[in-house]
């Protein structure tokens, strides 16, 4: 009798092989004081461990083939940057000297501070950066304690064709084991937006995460089937199940081969309507991957990572250089840079943390905070304007809720344009400025906002949460998070129609845009610009190329007349059937 374990699907694909269960010891942290005369020796011990961790990642980085896509190497670079950043290279040393404590304890205290900052973020994607903090900190701890390093355990041939079972794996470990021929990864922890999950999608590696207490049930050497698309791990599959999954493997290989043929083809419906597919990126290196997959531009470049986990705010020139790398990587196609989208409860640079808000998601964040702190906002405006001289750049303002704050932001942008002109610094005076529609008030007032903006981008993640009063990460209520709720579909339709009447383009950069299940629905609602994680771009293009707008317009009118999510779901299932 087979045993089926369920988790979270983060990739497609099927893998069949024997399990290799990793039981790396979680580094135990002793806490003790260090006599002041011995403190410098303890500091040296920490810096040696830090240097070893950096060298290990560099060694793995060198083993990655030169033609590996940029989105894969970007994750390694992100961890290397964390090791070089003062929050890990210097802050623990300051804690050691101030508290006279050992290196492990100081690192734990700093890790707890970083995790607290990350977990308080309103953006679910940025909240998942906690995993990366833990991966990097644990690597330093293993070196402090002289523990076994899973990157160099000599398994080699043992991993070829095997299914890795672990509590969690870092991007570096994932990359190394993929090179050694691992067939699939299954972890007890993790989420769909962690760096490891995104890397697995880029590698095309079947992966299931969040399989609770996985290692209690499985041992090394057990035959397993991983059905990544459905988030299932099957132990002891019978002959009939194996026949079925081997057929699925063959079908998946054909599917991937067909998708790869779409890279150079345009996204055009069967009745000749062109659709623009863009990419959401966070690191400049990810822009290269987006271009390789045929993205028509960057529809969302998140700037928050430039501001987090540092002792000083990024200066104008640092921001300019980061944005310039993205613009150059995209080689002449548009790049949309979103201004800072964080809350004032985050401690950035020398800015003191504000008193805890009773509800940070409804408090001083995004454009509200930027308008209250022009000293932080103005350098970002200037950096974006300056980079517009080097290619087609658009600025996007998050969390707009009304005309008043939009006019304030536009006034600041106008003032910085005049300042750059006086200084003789080049920029594009006609650089488009757009707004994110992610607050219900903005969708309802989209016709008013459209008079002042050059484009809209619908951020469905927050729009759904704010409209339905649901935190999708709260397990008590996330069953209510429903992209197909009639209210959500009406707000999307209202925004698209307002943009069309005003003659400005409307894009979507939330998760709905990158989910092929919703593609035909969104086309039928009139959406013609989609922005998504690069890994989902070809799948969405496949659906677009197989659709006819004439048919979709009629079918979506039936959807919009429906009164319940269940009826909407049934109609969309029908809409998505092969034709």
ROKE-600973 format. One record per residue (C-alpha): y negated, z negated, x. Coordinates in nm, 2 decimals. Example, Ala and Ser with C-alpha at 12.3 -4.5 7.8 and 13.67 -1.06 7.14 Angstrom:
# ROKE-600973
(node (0.45; -0.78; 1.23)) (node (0.11; -0.71; 1.37)) 
# end
This chain:
# ROKE-600973
(node (0.00; 0.00; 0.00)) (node (-0.34; 0.10; 0.14)) (node (-0.63; -0.14; 0.19)) (node (-0.98; 0.00; 0.10)) (node (-1.29; -0.16; 0.24)) (node (-1.64; -0.06; 0.12)) (node (-1.97; -0.04; 0.30)) (node (-2.29; 0.16; 0.32)) (node (-2.27; 0.53; 0.38)) (node (-2.51; 0.65; 0.65)) (node (-2.36; 0.99; 0.74)) (node (-2.12; 1.25; 0.60)) (node (-1.78; 1.33; 0.74)) (node (-1.42; 1.21; 0.75)) (node (-1.24; 1.07; 1.06)) (node (-0.87; 0.99; 1.10)) (node (-0.75; 0.78; 1.39)) (node (-0.65; 0.45; 1.53)) (node (-0.88; 0.15; 1.54)) (node (-1.04; -0.01; 1.85)) (node (-1.18; -0.34; 1.75)) (node (-1.46; -0.48; 1.97)) (node (-1.49; -0.86; 1.99)) (node (-1.78; -0.90; 2.24)) (node (-1.88; -1.26; 2.26)) (node (-2.22; -1.33; 2.11)) (node (-2.42; -1.48; 2.40)) (node (-2.44; -1.85; 2.36)) (node (-2.77; -2.00; 2.44)) (node (-2.81; -2.33; 2.61)) (node (-3.14; -2.51; 2.58)) (node (-3.25; -2.74; 2.87)) (node (-3.56; -2.82; 3.07)) (node (-3.62; -2.70; 3.42)) (node (-3.79; -2.92; 3.68)) (node (-4.12; -2.78; 3.77)) (node (-4.04; -2.71; 4.14)) (node (-3.74; -2.50; 4.02)) (node (-3.94; -2.30; 3.76)) (node (-4.02; -2.00; 3.99)) (node (-3.65; -1.97; 4.07)) (node (-3.57; -1.95; 3.69)) (node (-3.85; -1.69; 3.64)) (node (-3.69; -1.48; 3.92)) (node (-3.35; -1.52; 3.75)) (node (-3.50; -1.38; 3.43)) (node (-3.67; -1.09; 3.60)) (node (-3.35; -0.99; 3.78)) (node (-3.16; -0.99; 3.44)) (node (-3.44; -0.78; 3.30)) (node (-3.42; -0.54; 3.59)) (node (-3.04; -0.51; 3.55)) (node (-3.08; -0.44; 3.17)) (node (-3.33; -0.17; 3.25)) (node (-3.11; -0.01; 3.51)) (node (-2.81; -0.01; 3.28)) (node (-3.01; 0.18; 3.01)) (node (-3.14; 0.42; 3.28)) (node (-2.78; 0.48; 3.40)) (node (-2.67; 0.56; 3.04)) (node (-2.98; 0.78; 2.99)) (node (-2.89; 0.98; 3.30)) (node (-2.54; 1.05; 3.16)) (node (-2.68; 1.22; 2.85)) (node (-2.66; 1.60; 2.90)) (node (-2.99; 1.77; 2.96)) (node (-2.96; 1.98; 2.65)) (node (-2.92; 1.68; 2.42)) (node (-3.17; 1.70; 2.13)) (node (-3.48; 1.49; 2.16)) (node (-3.41; 1.27; 1.85)) (node (-3.10; 1.14; 2.03)) (node (-3.27; 1.05; 2.36)) (node (-3.56; 0.90; 2.18)) (node (-3.36; 0.59; 2.08)) (node (-3.27; 0.52; 2.44)) (node (-3.64; 0.57; 2.54)) (node (-3.74; 0.32; 2.26)) (node (-3.52; 0.05; 2.41)) (node (-3.65; 0.12; 2.76)) (node (-4.00; 0.09; 2.63)) (node (-3.92; -0.25; 2.48)) (node (-3.79; -0.37; 2.81)) (node (-4.11; -0.26; 2.98)) (node (-4.34; -0.41; 2.71)) (node (-4.51; -0.74; 2.79)) (node (-4.35; -0.90; 2.48)) (node (-4.02; -0.91; 2.67)) (node (-4.13; -0.87; 3.03)) (node (-4.40; -1.13; 3.04)) (node (-4.41; -1.34; 2.72)) (node (-4.07; -1.52; 2.79)) (node (-4.20; -1.61; 3.14)) (node (-4.51; -1.77; 2.99)) (node (-4.29; -1.97; 2.75)) (node (-4.08; -2.08; 3.05)) (node (-4.38; -2.21; 3.24)) (node (-4.55; -2.37; 2.94)) (node (-4.24; -2.55; 2.81)) (node (-4.05; -2.59; 3.14)) (node (-3.74; -2.44; 2.97)) (node (-3.46; -2.22; 3.09)) (node (-3.47; -1.84; 3.06)) (node (-3.22; -1.81; 2.78)) (node (-3.41; -2.06; 2.56)) (node (-3.75; -1.89; 2.63)) (node (-3.60; -1.55; 2.55)) (node (-3.45; -1.69; 2.22)) (node (-3.79; -1.83; 2.12)) (node (-3.96; -1.50; 2.19)) (node (-3.69; -1.31; 2.00)) (node (-3.74; -1.53; 1.70)) (node (-4.11; -1.46; 1.70)) (node (-4.06; -1.09; 1.72)) (node (-3.79; -1.09; 1.44)) (node (-4.03; -1.29; 1.22)) (node (-4.30; -1.03; 1.26)) (node (-4.06; -0.75; 1.19)) (node (-3.90; -0.91; 0.88)) (node (-4.24; -0.97; 0.72)) (node (-4.32; -0.60; 0.72)) (node (-4.37; -0.43; 0.39)) (node (-4.22; -0.10; 0.50)) (node (-3.83; -0.12; 0.47)) (node (-3.79; 0.13; 0.75)) (node (-4.00; -0.08; 0.99)) (node (-3.82; -0.40; 0.88)) (node (-3.49; -0.25; 1.02)) (node (-3.64; -0.27; 1.38)) (node (-3.50; -0.62; 1.39)) (node (-3.17; -0.46; 1.50)) (node (-3.33; -0.30; 1.80)) (node (-3.49; -0.63; 1.90)) (node (-3.15; -0.80; 1.89)) (node (-2.98; -0.52; 2.08)) (node (-3.23; -0.54; 2.37)) (node (-3.24; -0.92; 2.38)) (node (-2.86; -0.95; 2.38)) (node (-2.84; -0.70; 2.67)) (node (-3.08; -0.92; 2.87)) (node (-2.89; -1.24; 2.77)) (node (-2.56; -1.08; 2.88)) (node (-2.71; -1.01; 3.22)) (node (-2.86; -1.37; 3.25)) (node (-2.51; -1.51; 3.19)) (node (-2.32; -1.26; 3.39)) (node (-2.12; -1.16; 3.09)) (node (-1.90; -0.85; 3.04)) (node (-2.10; -0.54; 2.96)) (node (-1.95; -0.32; 2.69)) (node (-2.12; -0.02; 2.84)) (node (-1.89; -0.04; 3.14)) (node (-1.56; -0.18; 3.02)) (node (-1.36; 0.12; 3.14)) (node (-1.20; 0.20; 2.81)) (node (-1.26; 0.57; 2.87)) (node (-0.95; 0.75; 2.74)) (node (-0.88; 0.47; 2.49)) (node (-1.18; 0.57; 2.29)) (node (-1.10; 0.94; 2.25)) (node (-1.02; 1.01; 1.89)) (node (-1.04; 0.64; 1.80)) (node (-1.24; 0.46; 1.53)) (node (-1.46; 0.19; 1.66)) (node (-1.47; -0.14; 1.47)) (node (-1.75; -0.38; 1.56)) (node (-1.99; -0.64; 1.43)) (node (-2.27; -0.40; 1.53)) (node (-2.34; -0.14; 1.81)) (node (-2.66; -0.06; 1.98)) (node (-2.78; 0.30; 2.02)) (node (-2.69; 0.29; 2.39)) (node (-2.34; 0.18; 2.31)) (node (-2.31; 0.45; 2.03)) (node (-2.43; 0.72; 2.27)) (node (-2.19; 0.62; 2.55)) (node (-1.89; 0.59; 2.32)) (node (-1.97; 0.93; 2.16)) (node (-1.96; 1.08; 2.51)) (node (-1.62; 0.92; 2.55)) (node (-1.49; 1.09; 2.23)) (node (-1.51; 0.82; 1.96)) (node (-1.42; 0.97; 1.62)) (node (-1.61; 0.73; 1.40)) (node (-1.80; 0.40; 1.39)) (node (-1.76; 0.12; 1.13)) (node (-1.97; -0.20; 1.16)) (node (-2.00; -0.53; 0.97)) (node (-2.38; -0.53; 0.98)) (node (-2.66; -0.27; 0.98)) (node (-2.85; -0.06; 0.73)) (node (-2.91; 0.31; 0.65)) (node (-3.25; 0.31; 0.84)) (node (-3.14; 0.13; 1.16)) (node (-3.18; 0.32; 1.49)) (node (-2.80; 0.32; 1.52)) (node (-2.76; 0.48; 1.18)) (node (-3.02; 0.75; 1.25)) (node (-2.86; 0.82; 1.58)) (node (-2.52; 0.85; 1.42)) (node (-2.66; 1.11; 1.18)) (node (-2.82; 1.30; 1.47)) (node (-2.48; 1.30; 1.65)) (node (-2.29; 1.40; 1.33)) (node (-2.07; 1.09; 1.39)) (node (-1.90; 0.96; 1.07)) (node (-2.03; 0.61; 1.03)) (node (-2.01; 0.33; 0.77)) (node (-2.21; 0.01; 0.81)) (node (-2.24; -0.32; 0.62)) (node (-1.86; -0.36; 0.58)) (node (-1.86; -0.74; 0.54)) (node (-1.60; -0.94; 0.74)) (node (-1.45; -0.62; 0.86)) (node (-1.28; -0.77; 1.17)) (node (-1.10; -1.03; 0.97)) (node (-0.89; -0.76; 0.81)) (node (-0.83; -0.51; 1.09)) (node (-0.67; -0.52; 1.43)) (node (-0.68; -0.27; 1.72)) (node (-0.42; 0.01; 1.69)) (node (-0.42; 0.03; 1.31)) (node (-0.43; 0.39; 1.17)) (node (-0.75; 0.43; 0.96)) (node (-0.93; 0.68; 0.75)) (node (-1.31; 0.67; 0.75)) (node (-1.46; 0.84; 0.45)) (node (-1.83; 0.82; 0.56)) (node (-1.97; 1.01; 0.27)) (node (-1.84; 0.75; 0.02)) (node (-1.88; 0.45; 0.25)) (node (-1.50; 0.37; 0.26)) (node (-1.26; 0.26; 0.53)) (node (-0.89; 0.30; 0.43)) (node (-0.61; 0.12; 0.63)) (node (-0.25; 0.22; 0.57)) (node (-0.32; 0.55; 0.39)) (node (-0.01; 0.71; 0.24)) (node (0.10; 1.07; 0.30)) (node (-0.08; 1.21; -0.01)) (node (-0.41; 1.04; 0.10)) (node (-0.37; 1.18; 0.45)) (node (-0.32; 1.53; 0.32)) (node (-0.63; 1.50; 0.11)) (node (-0.85; 1.37; 0.39)) (node (-0.73; 1.63; 0.64)) (node (-0.84; 1.89; 0.39)) (node (-1.17; 1.72; 0.36)) (node (-1.21; 1.73; 0.74)) (node (-1.16; 2.11; 0.74)) (node (-1.41; 2.15; 0.46)) (node (-1.66; 1.94; 0.64)) (node (-1.63; 2.14; 0.96)) (node (-1.69; 2.46; 0.76)) (node (-1.99; 2.30; 0.58)) (node (-2.16; 2.19; 0.91)) (node (-2.11; 2.54; 1.05)) (node (-2.27; 2.69; 0.75)) (node (-2.56; 2.44; 0.76)) (node (-2.63; 2.53; 1.13)) (node (-2.68; 2.89; 1.03)) (node (-2.98; 2.78; 0.82)) (node (-3.19; 2.66; 1.11)) (node (-3.37; 2.99; 1.16)) (node (-3.38; 3.09; 0.80)) (node (-3.68; 3.01; 0.57)) (node (-3.65; 2.78; 0.27)) (node (-3.68; 3.02; -0.02)) (node (-3.53; 3.00; -0.37)) (node (-3.30; 3.27; -0.50)) (node (-3.59; 3.41; -0.70)) (node (-3.82; 3.44; -0.40)) (node (-4.03; 3.12; -0.41)) (node (-4.11; 2.97; -0.07)) (node (-4.08; 2.59; -0.01)) (node (-4.22; 2.40; 0.29)) (node (-3.99; 2.16; 0.46)) (node (-4.14; 1.91; 0.70)) (node (-4.02; 1.61; 0.89)) (node (-4.10; 1.24; 0.90)) (node (-4.11; 1.11; 1.26)) (node (-4.19; 0.77; 1.42)) (node (-4.16; 0.85; 1.79)) (node (-4.32; 1.15; 1.97)) (node (-3.98; 1.25; 2.10)) (node (-3.85; 1.29; 1.74)) (node (-4.09; 1.58; 1.69)) (node (-3.89; 1.80; 1.93)) (node (-3.58; 1.74; 1.71)) (node (-3.77; 1.83; 1.40)) (node (-3.89; 2.16; 1.55)) (node (-3.53; 2.24; 1.67)) (node (-3.41; 2.20; 1.31)) (node (-3.67; 2.44; 1.18)) (node (-3.92; 2.19; 1.03)) (node (-4.24; 2.37; 0.92)) (node (-4.44; 2.07; 1.05)) (node (-4.46; 1.69; 1.05)) (node (-4.53; 1.56; 0.70)) (node (-4.55; 1.20; 0.81)) (node (-4.61; 1.06; 1.16)) (node (-4.60; 0.68; 1.14)) (node (-4.85; 0.52; 1.37)) (node (-4.74; 0.15; 1.32)) (node (-4.51; 0.14; 1.63)) (node (-4.82; 0.19; 1.85)) (node (-4.96; -0.14; 1.72)) (node (-4.66; -0.37; 1.70)) (node (-4.52; -0.63; 1.95)) (node (-4.81; -0.62; 2.19)) (node (-5.08; -0.85; 2.31)) (node (-5.37; -0.61; 2.28)) (node (-5.45; -0.34; 2.03)) (node (-5.39; 0.02; 2.14)) (node (-5.71; 0.17; 2.27)) (node (-5.84; 0.51; 2.15)) (node (-5.71; 0.70; 2.46)) (node (-5.36; 0.55; 2.42)) (node (-5.34; 0.66; 2.06)) (node (-5.48; 1.00; 2.15)) (node (-5.21; 1.06; 2.41)) (node (-4.93; 0.96; 2.17)) (node (-5.06; 1.19; 1.89)) (node (-5.11; 1.47; 2.14)) (node (-4.75; 1.46; 2.25)) (node (-4.64; 1.51; 1.88)) (node (-4.89; 1.80; 1.84)) (node (-4.77; 1.97; 2.15)) (node (-4.41; 1.93; 2.06)) (node (-4.46; 2.09; 1.72)) (node (-4.61; 2.40; 1.90)) (node (-4.87; 2.51; 1.64)) (node (-4.73; 2.39; 1.31)) (node (-4.91; 2.11; 1.11)) (node (-4.89; 1.75; 1.20)) (node (-4.98; 1.48; 0.94)) (node (-5.08; 1.15; 1.10)) (node (-5.08; 0.85; 0.87)) (node (-5.34; 0.59; 0.95)) (node (-5.22; 0.23; 1.00)) (node (-4.99; 0.10; 0.72)) (node (-4.94; -0.27; 0.80)) (node (-5.05; -0.59; 0.64)) (node (-5.31; -0.83; 0.77)) (node (-5.05; -1.10; 0.78)) (node (-4.91; -0.93; 1.10)) (node (-5.04; -1.06; 1.43)) (node (-5.18; -0.75; 1.61)) (node (-5.32; -0.78; 1.95)) (node (-5.59; -1.05; 1.97)) (node (-5.64; -1.04; 1.59)) (node (-5.54; -1.38; 1.45)) (node (-5.28; -1.38; 1.17)) (node (-5.44; -1.44; 0.83)) (node (-5.32; -1.72; 0.61)) (node (-4.99; -1.63; 0.45)) (node (-5.04; -1.44; 0.12)) (node (-4.85; -1.54; -0.18)) (node (-4.75; -1.17; -0.22)) (node (-4.82; -0.97; 0.10)) (node (-4.71; -0.64; -0.07)) (node (-5.01; -0.68; -0.30)) (node (-5.25; -0.82; -0.05)) (node (-5.47; -0.71; 0.24)) (node (-5.27; -0.42; 0.39)) (node (-5.29; -0.05; 0.49)) (node (-5.63; 0.11; 0.40)) (node (-5.76; -0.22; 0.26)) (node (-5.72; -0.39; 0.59)) (node (-5.85; -0.09; 0.79)) (node (-6.17; -0.09; 0.58)) (node (-6.21; -0.46; 0.63)) (node (-6.17; -0.42; 1.01)) (node (-6.36; -0.11; 1.12)) (node (-6.32; -0.22; 1.48)) (node (-5.95; -0.16; 1.45)) (node (-5.98; 0.15; 1.23)) (node (-6.25; 0.35; 1.40)) (node (-6.06; 0.41; 1.73)) (node (-5.77; 0.54; 1.53)) (node (-6.00; 0.78; 1.34)) (node (-6.15; 0.90; 1.66)) (node (-5.81; 0.95; 1.83)) (node (-5.69; 1.16; 1.53)) (node (-6.01; 1.37; 1.52)) (node (-5.99; 1.43; 1.90)) (node (-5.63; 1.55; 1.88)) (node (-5.72; 1.79; 1.60)) (node (-5.89; 2.01; 1.87)) (node (-5.54; 2.09; 2.01)) (node (-5.36; 2.20; 1.69)) (node (-5.34; 2.19; 1.32)) (node (-5.37; 1.81; 1.24)) (node (-5.41; 1.64; 0.91)) (node (-5.51; 1.27; 0.85)) (node (-5.34; 1.08; 0.57)) (node (-5.46; 0.76; 0.42)) (node (-5.20; 0.52; 0.28)) (node (-5.21; 0.29; -0.03)) (node (-5.51; 0.43; -0.20)) (node (-5.56; 0.27; -0.54)) (node (-5.91; 0.40; -0.64)) (node (-6.21; 0.62; -0.57)) (node (-6.42; 0.34; -0.42)) (node (-6.20; 0.27; -0.12)) (node (-6.14; 0.64; -0.07)) (node (-6.52; 0.71; -0.05)) (node (-6.55; 0.42; 0.20)) (node (-6.28; 0.57; 0.42)) (node (-6.43; 0.92; 0.40)) (node (-6.77; 0.77; 0.50)) (node (-6.62; 0.61; 0.81)) (node (-6.45; 0.94; 0.90)) (node (-6.79; 1.12; 0.86)) (node (-6.96; 0.87; 1.08)) (node (-6.70; 0.91; 1.36)) (node (-6.74; 1.29; 1.34)) (node (-7.11; 1.26; 1.39)) (node (-7.05; 1.02; 1.69)) (node (-6.81; 1.27; 1.85)) (node (-7.06; 1.55; 1.80)) (node (-7.33; 1.35; 1.98)) (node (-7.09; 1.27; 2.26)) (node (-6.99; 1.64; 2.30)) (node (-6.62; 1.57; 2.23)) (node (-6.43; 1.85; 2.07)) (node (-6.25; 1.81; 1.73)) (node (-6.18; 2.02; 1.42)) (node (-6.47; 1.96; 1.18)) (node (-6.25; 2.10; 0.89)) (node (-5.95; 1.87; 0.96)) (node (-5.78; 1.81; 0.62)) (node (-5.78; 1.45; 0.49)) (node (-5.52; 1.36; 0.24)) (node (-5.40; 1.05; 0.05)) (node (-5.07; 0.89; -0.02)) (node (-4.98; 0.84; -0.38)) (node (-4.77; 0.53; -0.37)) (node (-4.96; 0.29; -0.61)) (node (-4.93; 0.36; -0.98)) (node (-5.31; 0.34; -1.02)) (node (-5.34; 0.63; -0.77)) (node (-5.10; 0.85; -0.96)) (node (-5.28; 0.77; -1.29)) (node (-5.61; 0.85; -1.13)) (node (-5.48; 1.15; -0.92)) (node (-5.73; 1.39; -1.09)) (node (-6.02; 1.17; -0.97)) (node (-5.89; 1.13; -0.62)) (node (-5.81; 1.50; -0.59)) (node (-6.19; 1.58; -0.61)) (node (-6.23; 1.42; -0.26)) (node (-5.91; 1.50; -0.08)) (node (-5.75; 1.81; 0.08)) (node (-5.39; 1.72; -0.01)) (node (-5.16; 1.45; -0.17)) (node (-4.83; 1.31; -0.04)) (node (-4.62; 1.11; -0.28)) (node (-4.46; 0.80; -0.12)) (node (-4.18; 0.74; -0.36)) (node (-4.04; 0.43; -0.19)) (node (-4.35; 0.22; -0.27)) (node (-4.43; 0.41; -0.59)) (node (-4.09; 0.31; -0.73)) (node (-4.12; -0.06; -0.61)) (node (-4.47; -0.10; -0.74)) (node (-4.41; 0.07; -1.07)) (node (-4.09; -0.12; -1.15)) (node (-4.19; -0.45; -0.99)) (node (-3.87; -0.44; -0.78)) (node (-3.81; -0.51; -0.41)) (node (-3.52; -0.28; -0.32)) (node (-3.42; -0.51; -0.04)) (node (-3.38; -0.81; -0.27)) (node (-3.02; -0.83; -0.37)) (node (-3.10; -1.02; -0.68)) (node (-3.31; -0.74; -0.84)) (node (-3.24; -0.42; -0.64)) (node (-3.01; -0.29; -0.91)) (node (-3.33; -0.22; -1.10)) (node (-3.47; 0.01; -0.83)) (node (-3.43; 0.35; -1.00)) (node (-3.59; 0.67; -0.88)) (node (-3.49; 0.83; -1.22)) (node (-3.67; 0.59; -1.44)) (node (-3.87; 0.79; -1.69)) (node (-4.19; 0.62; -1.57)) (node (-4.13; 0.73; -1.21)) (node (-4.07; 1.09; -1.31)) (node (-4.38; 1.10; -1.53)) (node (-4.60; 0.96; -1.24)) (node (-4.46; 1.22; -1.00)) (node (-4.52; 1.50; -1.26)) (node (-4.87; 1.37; -1.33)) (node (-4.96; 1.38; -0.95)) (node (-4.82; 1.73; -0.90)) (node (-5.01; 1.86; -1.20)) (node (-5.33; 1.69; -1.08)) (node (-5.30; 1.85; -0.74)) (node (-5.23; 2.19; -0.89)) (node (-5.54; 2.17; -1.12)) (node (-5.75; 2.07; -0.82)) (node (-5.60; 2.35; -0.60)) (node (-5.47; 2.11; -0.34)) (node (-5.11; 2.10; -0.21)) (node (-4.88; 1.81; -0.31)) (node (-4.60; 1.69; -0.08)) (node (-4.35; 1.41; -0.10)) (node (-4.26; 1.20; 0.20)) (node (-4.05; 0.92; 0.04)) (node (-3.67; 0.90; 0.05)) (node (-3.63; 1.11; -0.27)) (node (-3.76; 1.41; -0.07)) (node (-3.47; 1.39; 0.17)) (node (-3.20; 1.34; -0.08)) (node (-3.03; 1.67; -0.19)) (node (-2.94; 1.51; -0.52)) (node (-3.30; 1.51; -0.63)) (node (-3.40; 1.85; -0.48)) (node (-3.36; 2.06; -0.79)) (node (-3.53; 1.80; -1.01)) (node (-3.83; 1.79; -0.78)) (node (-3.85; 2.17; -0.76)) (node (-3.84; 2.19; -1.14)) (node (-4.13; 1.93; -1.15)) (node (-4.33; 2.17; -0.94)) (node (-4.30; 2.02; -0.59)) (node (-4.32; 2.28; -0.31)) (node (-4.36; 2.06; 0.00)) (node (-4.09; 1.81; 0.11)) (node (-4.10; 1.58; 0.41)) (node (-3.79; 1.39; 0.53)) (node (-3.59; 1.25; 0.82)) (node (-3.49; 1.56; 1.03)) (node (-3.12; 1.49; 0.99)) (node (-3.14; 1.57; 0.61)) (node (-3.35; 1.89; 0.64)) (node (-3.08; 2.15; 0.65)) (node (-2.89; 2.00; 0.36)) (node (-3.21; 2.01; 0.14)) (node (-3.27; 2.37; 0.26)) (node (-2.92; 2.47; 0.15)) (node (-2.99; 2.34; -0.20)) (node (-3.33; 2.52; -0.22)) (node (-3.18; 2.85; -0.10)) (node (-2.92; 2.83; -0.38)) (node (-3.16; 2.75; -0.66)) (node (-3.35; 2.96; -0.92)) (node (-3.69; 2.82; -1.03)) (node (-3.68; 3.00; -1.36)) (node (-3.37; 2.81; -1.47)) (node (-3.49; 2.48; -1.32)) (node (-3.82; 2.48; -1.51)) (node (-3.63; 2.49; -1.84)) (node (-3.37; 2.23; -1.74)) (node (-3.63; 1.99; -1.61)) (node (-3.82; 2.00; -1.93)) (node (-3.50; 1.86; -2.10)) (node (-3.50; 1.58; -1.83)) (node (-3.86; 1.49; -1.90)) (node (-3.79; 1.45; -2.27)) (node (-3.51; 1.20; -2.20)) (node (-3.57; 0.84; -2.27)) (node (-3.32; 0.67; -2.05)) (node (-3.21; 0.68; -1.68)) (node (-2.85; 0.73; -1.79)) (node (-2.94; 1.04; -1.99)) (node (-3.15; 1.17; -1.70)) (node (-2.87; 1.11; -1.45)) (node (-2.63; 1.31; -1.67)) (node (-2.87; 1.60; -1.69)) (node (-2.93; 1.60; -1.32)) (node (-2.55; 1.60; -1.25)) (node (-2.54; 1.91; -1.47)) (node (-2.84; 2.06; -1.29)) (node (-2.66; 2.01; -0.95)) (node (-2.34; 2.18; -1.05)) (node (-2.27; 2.50; -0.86)) (node (-2.40; 2.81; -1.04)) 
# end
